[in-house]
């Protein structure tokens, strides 16, 4: 389905937070077959006024499970804005994950999430 020019302009204005909300809403509707587990990828308050950072540098935003004919399939979602790009550490994490057979997807819209789970 072709997007109208107006839809394309609107999509480009979305930020990563907007896309994350779309994907979480999409997953809530798919609750019987999809479960997302949020990876804490940004600074975590340390209780002393500072932050400690995730030691798993480059980890995706979500690890998820899709039930296909009651068989769980593991995947990783890296959420990006429509113009966002992966960092080098994210690319390395993707390479390691795929080496273990984990499906890894760059998600820039809820439609990307839907498409990923049908692959």
N, C-alpha and C positions, 0 to 999 in steps of 0.2 A: 504494500500500500504506500503510495507516494504521500509525503508530507507537504502541506501547503507552506508557502513562504512564511506566513504568520506563525505556524507551528514551529518551524525551524528557528525563527528569531526568538520565540519564547523559550525553546529548549536551550539555546545558547546562553540565556540569562540565568539558568539554574546554577546553583552552586552545589558543592559536595553534600552539604547538609540537606538541601532540598531533595537530591537524588536518594540519599540515605532514607529520608522519610518515605519517599515513594516506594522504595524497595521493602521497607518494613511493613507498609500498608499492603503491598502485594503479597508478602509472606503471610500476613495475618489472614488474608482471604484464602490462601493455599494451606491453611493450618493442618489439614488432614494429611498432606503429602510433603510439605516442606517445613523444615525447622532451621532457623538461623541462630548462631551463637556468636555474639559480639566479642571481638578480640579488642582488648584495651590497647590501642596503638598509640595513644598520645600520653602526655605526662599525667601521672597519677599523683594526687596530693599526698605528701608524705607526713602530714600532721604537724610539720614544723615550719610551715609557710613556704616550703619549696615543693619540688616535684621529683618523683623518681620515674624513670622511663622504662618502658617495656624492654626487657633484655632480648626479645625476639625481634631484632631490627628488620623491618621490611615485611612483617606479618600482615596478612590481609585484614580487611575490616571485619569480615565474617567468615566463619567456617560453618558450613551448612550440610544438611542431610536431606536428600530427596528420596522418598519411597517410591520405587518403581516396581510394581507388582509385589509389594511388601518386601522388597529387597532394598536395604539402605545403600545409597550411593553418596559418597563424601565429595564435597566440592568446596572451593574457596572463592569468595567474592571480594574483589578490590574495588571499592566505590570511588568513582571519579566524577568530576563535573564534565559536561559535554566537551570541554576543551582541555581537561586534565590529562596528565601523563604520569607514568610510573617513574619512581626514583630508581636508581641503580640497585639499592638494597631490596626494593620490592621485586625487581626483575630477578635478582639472585634467589629470593625466597620462592618465587614462582617456579624457577628452574628446579629447585630442590623438591618442591611439592609435586611437580609433574614427574620427577624421577621416582616418586613413591606411588605414582598412579592416581594422584589427586587431580581432579578436574579443576582448573583455575580460570577464572573469568574476570575481565575488566568490565565493570558495570557502570554505564553512564545514564541509565534510565530503567524504569521498572520493566519496560519491554525487553531490554537486554537480559534481565533476570529471567523473565518468562522464556525467552529463546534459549538461554543457557540450560535450563532444566529440561528442555525438550530434546537436547542434543545427546 
